[in-house]
Amino acid sequence: MTTITVDTKRPNEYPVAVHVRAHELTADASVAGGGADVAPGPHDYFDSALATCKAITAMWFAKRHGLPLERVTSHVDSDDSQERAGTYKIRVRVELHGPLTDDQRAQIHRAIAACPIHKLMTTSDVVVETIS
């Protein structure tokens, strides 16, 4: 089990410190949401989880199979305009850099289509329990 702890940084303000193991990140609400946008917001971290998972999965797969993948760039565009109606759209574009054949690129793209966060977001029943 992983525990992430989040603390507000200053009284009556939105920015928070996010503690993950030995790492500290910052999050804030957007200006439209009443914050100062001094750091990524929760939706940004949600989208980033998918982008990073796809990039890391591509690298993991390539290393495991001896494929000459040198670098990965993931781009995520999200549309939250229908979120309140139950639809959150995410478009991911992954660029693979290195002297790969078309077949090797296809293999890596198949692997990243099934990255753990993609599966979590699309096929899992996620149970959230908020405790006071």
Buried (B, 14 or more C-beta within 10 A) or exposed (E): EEEEEEEEBEEEBBBBBBBEEEEEBEBBBBEEEEBEBEBBBBBBBBBBBBBBBBBBBBBBBBEEEEBEBEEBEBEBEBEEEEEEEEEBEBEBEBEBEBEBEEEBBEBBBEBBEEBEBBEEBEEEEEEEEEEE
